Amino acid sequence: MQSTFIVALVFAVLVAVFAILNGEVVTINLLFQKFQISQALVILIAAILGAISVYMMNLVNKVKTSLKVKDLNKKLKQSEMEIAAMKERIAMFEEEASAAAEEQAVPAVVEPSAPVVEPVVTETPEVEMPAEEVDGVRPE
């Protein structure tokens, strides 16, 4: 902000010095009118009109920006209200779920990750063990 002001002030001083150095009388033609006026005055008027036009363009941009900021703040506030409402609903659902879980108090059934397959039973021939020892016990 300060640097912009300093640059503008330096530019204004340069324009004023330039206008004073070019102080002759000039003829200005405006369609059907002719004016005899100092060139310094023409330069100063042109500089002032240029500054006013730049200010007006900047003002339009500032108004657009402020309207956009206002709209975005409104949307932000609305979104924050929606988030708060959703958090309340989540808390309510969590309370209901915990209350329902306490009422049921049934242990959860763990389902196997693979399908359960019944073992195939085949008949196996009986093997005869010698009569001497069976499981470390001698027959009588």
ABEGO torsion letter per residue (X at the ends): XAAAAAAAAAAAAAAAAAAAABABBBBBBBGABBBBBBAAAAAAAAAAAAAAAAAAAAAAAAAAAAAAAAAAAAAAAAAAAAAAAAAAAAAAAAAAAAAAAAAAGBBBBBBBABBBBBBBBBBBBBBBBBAABBGGBBBX
